[in-house]
Amino acid sequence: MQDAAQAELSNPHAEAPVGPVIVTVHGTNDAHPDDDGERWWQRGSNFTQHLVYRLWERGVPNVEIRPLHWSGMNSDFDRLKGAATLARTLKDLHKAGRPHAVIAHSHGGNVTVEGLTRAGISPHRGGIVSFGTPFFKRQLKTVPLLIALFQTVLGLVIPPIMLWYLVEILPTDSNKKIEAVVFFGGLFALGVWSLVAGTRKLARGRLAARLFARSLAPSQWLVVHSPRDEAMQLLETAAEISPEYVTTGAAMRALTAFASLAGVVATVAFFAWTGSYFMEPIIEKLKTGVYGLALGADFTFLLLVPVIYGAVFFAIWLIARAGGAWLYAKFLTSAIHGGVIGAAFGGDDAFKLTGVTRLPPYLVRAREERIEAIDLGGIDDAALFVAAQSLYNSVVANDGPEGGIANPDAMWKRLSDALYHNAYMRDDGVVTTVADHLAGVWQGRHR
């Protein structure tokens, strides 16, 4: 029995290509073009080999590991592209009648959430597992929201008009009926499409929640996280803090400096616009040789310089002290914080990522497994120094493609291995917990 188990551990696909499938979804900065390798999500890694063996022990043999490839960039656009790829994979597995599960790490969990909203219902879907995922709360950004509203209004207005024309007016007009039907029928179809597209965008969150309620039992999703997960702490902190990047005093000084510049610009613009009016009599007097008090009187227009400058300066100065500086400080702080959050969350798509939760959105509840730091494969703070020492030794010994400075990917891998965020899959207890969960769902114990 032990020999058979070891043979299946080394080659889990050889005897039963129609067994259940586990789709693995990597996180940020962990992409690789190969299906096979040492990364946790690849076939042949320590994690996948031990997981397949543990599932075999629990009566789930011949499990196939199928890695999902996406860019791994910290980009919501790329995560949504990965979600579309995952949805196609899950639909193909459903059509083939293959029992399947999904295991995701880090932002791979966000890829999984969005992929499941597009994959539809499947009786073949088993357990879902996520490690250290900071799940995003989403809402449409302002411009996409306005576009969705416009599409909805367009869809409500255009189709009834086109339908009324086709039913009431067209029969009385015998000229070019075919052309009219094609043209106005096309506008009717375009309006219906616009209505569907707009309402789907506006109701996206509710539709996703309803889909999850129908297709995924909360107990099917196992959430694994650690209170010392650095990546989750960073994103949670970024979402919760309310920093004051620009103080009211700083905004006051900035507006005062701007008032001086605005005064100069306004004065120059005024005289550039009215220069011919003031300069024409002076030029005429100079050409005819008329000098004296009359010419001096013409230069009195220069007295307008301090008047215009002072009026503009004082107006901005007064606005700043009447609350403008406070409002300007709030606006700048909001803009800067939005940029910081956007960069941290990778919010470069149509959705504003407004916050982070530790449980999947759209689910009322999920099975949560809190893994204490001491359980994560023996990883503790000293591991950071061990990893740094290992990196230093490799650089000194071999500054080449095998792991020195010339290979940034290897350097990143060595350093990131010491992080709690990347330690989940190295812990035997976590592997056992995942195997228990997946086997329990497939065998109907967690449904």
Secondary structure, DSSP 8 states (H G I E B T S, - for coil): -HHHHHHHHH-TTSS-TTS-EEEEE--TT---S-SBSSSTTSBTSHHHHHHHHHHHHTT--S-EEEEE-----S-HHHHHHHHHHHHHHHHHHHHHT--EEEEEETTHHHHHHHHHHHH---TTEEEEEEES--EEEEEE-HHHHHHHHHHHHHHHHHHHHHHHIIIIIGGG--TTHHHHHHHHHHHHHHHHHHHHHHHHHHTHHHHHHHHHHHH--GGGEEEEE-TT-HHHHHHHHHHH----SS-HHHHHHHHHHHHHHHHHHHHHHHHHHHHHHHHHHHHHHHHHT--SHHHHHHGGGGGHHHHHHHHHHHHHHHHIIIIIHHHHHHHHHHHHHHHHHHHHHT--SSEEEEEEESS-TT-S--EEEE--GGGSTT--THHHHHHHHHHHHHHHH--STTTSTT-HHHHHHHHHTTSGGG-GGG-HHHHHHHHHHHHHHHTTS--
